[in-house]
Amino acid sequence: MCIDGDVLELDIEMDLEEVKALQAFVKDRLSYIEEISLLRSGTGLPATSALFSLLFCMKKVKPSLKIDFIDVLSLELESFGIMYWNTHE
């Protein structure tokens, strides 16, 4: 996790404890964050779905938040292919 100005950079391989720490970190800072980008290190595969749940909740609370893979409704995972989802507004 790295914050560069108003952009929060997250490693897609965050484990559950790191996601909990992220939740505590952004709780009072969400209004200052304008964009979240996912970085890939190692295998580039998510370690837990908790990261996605947190990101979707953050997007719901702050719709102006820019999260590329949520905005384009897909995420390419190297060994699994492309993951798609539907949105209901």
C-alpha positions as CSV (number, residue, x, y, z in Angstrom):
1,M,0.0,0.0,0.0
2,C,1.4,3.4,-1.0
3,I,-0.3,6.8,-1.2
4,D,1.0,9.2,-3.8
5,G,-0.9,12.5,-3.4
6,D,-4.5,11.6,-3.9
7,V,-3.8,8.2,-5.5
8,L,-3.8,5.1,-3.4
9,E,-1.7,2.2,-4.9
10,L,-2.6,-1.3,-3.6
11,D,-1.0,-4.7,-4.2
12,I,-3.5,-7.1,-5.6
13,E,-1.9,-9.9,-3.5
14,M,-2.9,-8.3,-0.1
15,D,-3.8,-10.9,2.5
16,L,-6.7,-10.6,5.0
17,E,-4.7,-8.8,7.7
18,E,-3.4,-6.2,5.2
19,V,-7.0,-5.6,4.0
20,K,-8.1,-5.1,7.6
21,A,-5.3,-2.6,8.0
22,L,-6.3,-0.9,4.7
23,Q,-9.9,-0.6,6.0
24,A,-8.7,1.1,9.2
25,F,-6.4,3.4,7.1
26,V,-9.1,4.6,4.7
27,K,-11.9,4.9,7.2
28,D,-11.1,8.5,8.0
29,R,-9.3,9.3,4.8
30,L,-11.7,8.3,2.0
31,S,-12.7,11.8,1.3
32,Y,-9.1,12.7,0.4
33,I,-8.6,9.7,-2.0
34,E,-9.5,10.3,-5.6
35,E,-8.1,7.2,-7.3
36,I,-7.1,3.6,-6.4
37,S,-4.9,1.6,-8.6
38,L,-4.0,-2.1,-8.3
39,L,-0.3,-3.1,-8.6
40,R,0.8,-6.6,-9.5
41,S,3.8,-8.3,-7.9
42,G,4.7,-11.9,-7.8
43,T,1.9,-14.0,-9.3
44,G,-0.5,-11.1,-9.8
45,L,-3.4,-13.1,-8.3
46,P,-5.6,-11.9,-5.4
47,A,-4.9,-13.6,-2.1
48,T,-8.4,-12.9,-0.8
49,S,-11.7,-11.6,-2.1
50,A,-11.9,-9.2,0.9
51,L,-9.9,-6.7,-1.1
52,F,-12.5,-6.6,-3.8
53,S,-15.3,-6.4,-1.2
54,L,-13.7,-3.4,0.4
55,L,-13.1,-1.7,-2.9
56,F,-16.7,-2.2,-4.0
57,C,-17.9,-0.7,-0.7
58,M,-15.6,2.2,-1.1
59,K,-16.9,2.9,-4.6
60,K,-20.5,2.7,-3.3
61,V,-19.8,5.2,-0.5
62,K,-17.9,7.5,-2.8
63,P,-19.1,7.0,-6.5
64,S,-16.6,9.6,-7.8
65,L,-13.7,7.4,-6.7
66,K,-11.7,6.2,-9.7
67,I,-11.0,2.5,-9.6
68,D,-10.1,1.4,-13.1
69,F,-11.1,-2.3,-12.9
70,I,-14.5,-1.4,-11.4
71,D,-15.2,1.3,-13.9
72,V,-14.5,-1.0,-16.9
73,L,-16.3,-4.0,-15.3
74,S,-13.5,-6.4,-15.8
75,L,-10.1,-7.5,-14.4
76,E,-7.5,-9.6,-16.2
77,L,-6.0,-12.2,-14.0
78,E,-3.0,-13.9,-15.6
79,S,-3.7,-17.6,-15.0
80,F,-7.5,-17.3,-14.7
81,G,-8.3,-15.1,-17.7
82,I,-10.6,-12.1,-17.5
83,M,-13.1,-11.7,-14.6
84,Y,-16.3,-9.8,-15.4
85,W,-19.1,-8.7,-13.2
86,N,-22.5,-6.9,-13.5
87,T,-23.6,-3.8,-11.7
88,H,-27.1,-2.9,-10.6
89,E,-27.8,0.8,-10.2
